[in-house]
Amino acid sequence: MEAQSGDTLLDAALEHGVEMPHECGGNCACTTCHIHVLEGAEYLSKPEEVEIDRLLSAENRQSYSRLGCQAILLLGEITVQLVEEASW
Protein backbone atom coordinates (compact mmCIF):
# COMPACT_ATOMS: atom_id res chain seq x y z
CA MET A 1 0.00 0.00 0.00
CA GLU A 2 1.12 3.55 -0.53
CA ALA A 3 1.11 6.13 2.22
CA GLN A 4 2.00 9.78 2.68
CA SER A 5 5.38 10.81 4.01
CA GLY A 6 4.79 12.34 7.45
CA ASP A 7 1.96 9.96 8.38
CA THR A 8 2.37 7.57 11.28
CA LEU A 9 2.20 3.87 10.51
CA LEU A 10 -1.04 3.79 12.48
CA ASP A 11 -2.61 6.53 10.36
CA ALA A 12 -1.46 4.86 7.14
CA ALA A 13 -2.82 1.48 8.22
CA LEU A 14 -6.21 2.84 9.22
CA GLU A 15 -6.47 4.92 6.05
CA HIS A 16 -6.02 1.76 3.99
CA GLY A 17 -8.44 -0.40 5.96
CA VAL A 18 -5.77 -2.32 7.86
CA GLU A 19 -6.96 -2.95 11.39
CA MET A 20 -4.25 -1.94 13.83
CA PRO A 21 -5.24 -1.93 17.50
CA HIS A 22 -4.82 1.44 19.19
CA GLU A 23 -6.61 1.43 22.54
CA CYS A 24 -5.13 4.77 23.64
CA GLY A 25 -6.16 6.53 20.43
CA GLY A 26 -2.59 6.82 19.17
CA ASN A 27 -1.28 8.80 22.14
CA CYS A 28 1.65 6.52 23.10
CA ALA A 29 -0.11 5.49 26.30
CA CYS A 30 -0.28 1.74 25.58
CA THR A 31 1.44 -0.85 23.39
CA THR A 32 -1.51 -2.19 21.39
CA CYS A 33 -0.07 -0.80 18.12
CA HIS A 34 3.25 -2.61 18.69
CA ILE A 35 4.84 -3.72 15.41
CA HIS A 36 8.04 -5.36 14.27
CA VAL A 37 9.80 -3.58 11.43
CA LEU A 38 11.03 -6.36 9.16
CA GLU A 39 12.51 -4.18 6.40
CA GLY A 40 13.09 -0.49 5.79
CA ALA A 41 13.59 0.80 9.34
CA GLU A 42 15.76 3.55 7.86
CA TYR A 43 12.61 4.96 6.23
CA LEU A 44 10.98 5.66 9.59
CA SER A 45 11.59 8.44 12.07
CA LYS A 46 13.93 7.63 14.94
CA PRO A 47 12.10 6.56 18.11
CA GLU A 48 11.78 9.28 20.74
CA GLU A 49 12.33 8.67 24.45
CA VAL A 50 8.59 8.38 25.22
CA GLU A 51 8.21 5.56 22.66
CA ILE A 52 11.34 3.79 23.90
CA ASP A 53 10.05 3.96 27.48
CA ARG A 54 6.60 2.66 26.49
CA LEU A 55 8.11 -0.24 24.53
CA LEU A 56 9.85 -1.45 27.69
CA SER A 57 6.48 -2.84 28.79
CA ALA A 58 5.59 -4.41 25.42
CA GLU A 59 5.26 -8.17 25.07
CA ASN A 60 7.51 -9.79 22.44
CA ARG A 61 9.70 -6.66 22.29
CA GLN A 62 12.63 -6.89 19.89
CA SER A 63 15.35 -4.48 18.80
CA TYR A 64 13.21 -3.78 15.71
CA SER A 65 10.01 -3.05 17.69
CA ARG A 66 8.16 0.21 17.16
CA LEU A 67 4.78 1.67 18.05
CA GLY A 68 2.62 2.35 15.01
CA CYS A 69 1.33 5.56 16.55
CA GLN A 70 4.85 6.97 16.89
CA ALA A 71 6.73 5.70 13.83
CA ILE A 72 6.53 8.41 11.17
CA LEU A 73 6.94 7.46 7.53
CA LEU A 74 9.76 9.03 5.55
CA LEU A 75 10.46 8.20 1.91
CA GLY A 76 10.97 4.53 1.06
CA GLU A 77 9.48 1.06 1.35
CA ILE A 78 9.01 -0.72 4.65
CA THR A 79 7.66 -4.08 5.74
CA VAL A 80 6.07 -4.46 9.17
CA GLN A 81 4.31 -7.17 11.14
CA LEU A 82 1.66 -6.58 13.79
CA VAL A 83 2.57 -8.08 17.15
CA GLU A 84 -0.26 -9.93 18.81
CA GLU A 85 -0.63 -9.23 22.53
CA ALA A 86 -1.52 -12.19 24.73
CA SER A 87 -5.06 -12.15 26.05
CA TRP A 88 -5.69 -13.83 29.37
ABEGO torsion letter per residue (X at the ends): XBBBBGBBAAAAAAAAGBBBBBAAGGAGABAAABBBBABGAAABBBBBAAAAAAAAABBGBBAABBBAAABBBBBEBBBBBBBBBBBX
